[in-house]
Amino acid sequence: MSFDVVVVGAGPVGLCFVRSLAGSGLRIALVERQDEASLRAPLDDGREIAITHHSRRLLIELGLWSRLSEEELSALRDAKVLNGDDHDGLFFSHEEAGKSLMGWLLPNHAIRRAAYAAAAELPEVRIVTGVSVTTVRNGSDGADVVLDNGEILRAQLVVAADSRFSSLRREAGIAAGMHDFGKVMLVCKMRHERVHDQTAWEWFAFGQTLALLPLHDAHTSSVVVTLPPQQMQALLALDDAALGVEMAARFQQRMGAMNVTGPRCAYPLVGVYARHFVADRFAVIGDAAVGMHPVTAHGFNFGLLGQETLSRKLRAARAASEPIWNPQLLQSYEREHRRATRPLYLATQLLAKLYTDDRRPARALRKLALDGSACLGPFKRMVMSGLTGDRDGSQSPMTRIRSLLQRMRPA
Ligand SMILES: Cc1cc2nc3c(=O)[nH]c(=O)nc-3n(C[C@H](O)[C@H](O)[C@H](O)COP(=O)(O)OP(=O)(O)OC[C@H]3O[C@@H](n4cnc5c(N)ncnc54)[C@H](O)[C@@H]3O)c2cc1C
C-alpha cells in the first residue's frame, strides 16, 4: 500500500504528530509494535510529565487536553530546590512569576491514552499495531517500509518516533551522541502524611537526588529517587511497607509517614542527541531526535515542539503542492529543532552531572549557586517572570530553574 507519510512508533510523540497532520490531505500510516489494547488503555508507567504553558496550548489544539479527567490534571503551583542538608532551600513562587500556576503534571499513560484516542478517530490514518518495522529501503520514487509480518508500505517520507534507542535512526546512518549517567531513576506514587501544597521539590541530597511531584490529591505525590544501580536494586527489593518507611527516612520525615500507592517503575538514565534529524526521505522526532535526562522534565515538551515544527512544514509543502520529502524542507526542520533544543540539552547534561556529583568542589559550587540566587531578590523576580514558560514556551518550569542556577555559576 502507498502513503505520503509512514510514521514508525505510536509513543506520545508519534501519536501527536499524526494528529497534527489531521486534515492536511496527506495519507498517513502509523506502525507500532505494541498491540492495540496496550495503546487504547496503556498501563501506568509511573511517569508524571511536567507540562509547560506552551505544551498545554498544543495539547488543547490537538484535542488531547479535554480527554483527560480532572484527577489526571495536577496543578504545579510552586517549586523549591534544596541542596545537601538545607532545610528551606530556594523557593520559586507562582505569585512572583505573576501566574496562577507554574505548570501542570499529567500521567504519561493518560497522555498516551488520549493521544491514541485522538489519532484513532482520523479517517486518513491507517494504524498498524502489533507489528515492528524491520527495515526501510529507499528507491528513486519512494521508500519501502518493511514490516515483520512481511507487508511492505510505500512512503514518500518516513518519520521515526521509535524512542531514544531508535533502530531506524541507526539504519539511516545517523549517528547519535549518547551519555549513560550510570544511575537509575525510580518513580512511584506515594501517599504522605503532610499536604504537598502543590509544590514540587527537587532535592540534591548527598548520594541521591530526590523529587516530589504534587498530584491532584493533596496527600499524594509522585516520588522520584535517583541512585546508582546497585543501591537501586536494594531499594527495589523492599516490600511496599518497607519502601514507604525507607522513603520517609530519605525525605528526613519532612512529609511525615509515606505509603506506596502505585507501581514502582525504574528507568536507566541515558541522554541521547542525534547528530542529524533528517536523511533522504527520512526524519526523526521525539526521543529519537532528542532524548533528554528527565531531571529537567523536558523530553516530551521538546517532542511536542519538534513534531509541531515538522508537521507545520509538511502542511505548508502540501498546500503549495511541493514534495514533502524535499531535502531543503527537511533541513529547515532540523535547523529549527536543533536551535530550540541543543543549548538546553547541553545545559541539562552539564547540570545533571554537577548535581549528582558529591565531590567537594561540586558540592561547594551547588551551595554557591543556591545561596547566591536566594540573596538576589530583584534578579530572582526577573527570572521568575519567565518561569512559567510563556515568554519562551519551549522551556519547562524545572528547566528554567536549572537555567537560573547555571547563570549563578561563578566565572
Ligand atoms: C522517569 C521519566 C520522567 C519523565 N518526565 C518528563 C517530564 O516531566 N516532562 C517531559 O517533558 N518529559 C518527561 N520525560 C520524557 C518523556 O517521557 C519522553 O520524552 C517521551 O515519552 C518520548 O516519547 P516518544 O514518543 O518520542 O518515544 P517513546 O515513548 O519511547 O515511544 C516510542 C514508540 O516506538 C515504538 N517502536 C520502537 N521501535 C519500533 C519499531 N521498529 N517498529 C514499530 N514500533 C516501534 C515503541 O514500542 C514505542 O511505543 C520523562 C521520562 C522518564 C523516563
The ligand as an ORCA input file, in Angstrom:
! r2SCAN-3c Opt
* xyz 0 1
  C      11.027      8.898     34.615
  C      10.763      9.838     33.473
  C      10.172     11.064     33.726
  C       9.927     11.961     32.676
  N       9.379     13.178     32.960
  C       9.169     14.063     31.966
  C       8.602     15.356     32.240
  O       8.301     15.697     33.394
  N       8.403     16.224     31.195
  C       8.728     15.884     29.914
  O       8.533     16.707     29.009
  N       9.255     14.664     29.627
  C       9.487     13.757     30.608
  N      10.012     12.518     30.316
  C      10.331     12.184     28.909
  C       9.132     11.612     28.123
  O       8.544     10.543     28.826
  C       9.640     11.167     26.750
  O      10.305     12.256     26.143
  C       8.512     10.719     25.815
  O       7.840      9.614     26.343
  C       9.086     10.317     24.450
  O       8.046      9.910     23.604
  P       8.353      9.277     22.165
  O       7.011      9.070     21.546
  O       9.363     10.072     21.446
  O       9.083      7.877     22.445
  P       8.602      6.564     23.217
  O       7.639      6.902     24.306
  O       9.864      5.860     23.601
  O       7.802      5.695     22.124
  C       8.451      5.001     21.080
  C       7.456      4.002     20.478
  O       8.017      3.410     19.308
  C       7.703      2.023     19.286
  N       8.722      1.362     18.431
  C      10.068      1.357     18.615
  N      10.684      0.710     17.609
  C       9.709      0.295     16.758
  C       9.719     -0.439     15.522
  N      10.862     -0.846     14.951
  N       8.544     -0.717     14.921
  C       7.367     -0.298     15.479
  N       7.301      0.411     16.647
  C       8.456      0.703     17.271
  C       7.759      1.626     20.757
  O       7.038      0.437     21.007
  C       7.125      2.852     21.426
  O       5.724      2.740     21.539
  C      10.277     11.610     31.347
  C      10.869     10.370     31.092
  C      11.119      9.490     32.146
  C      11.767      8.156     31.853
*
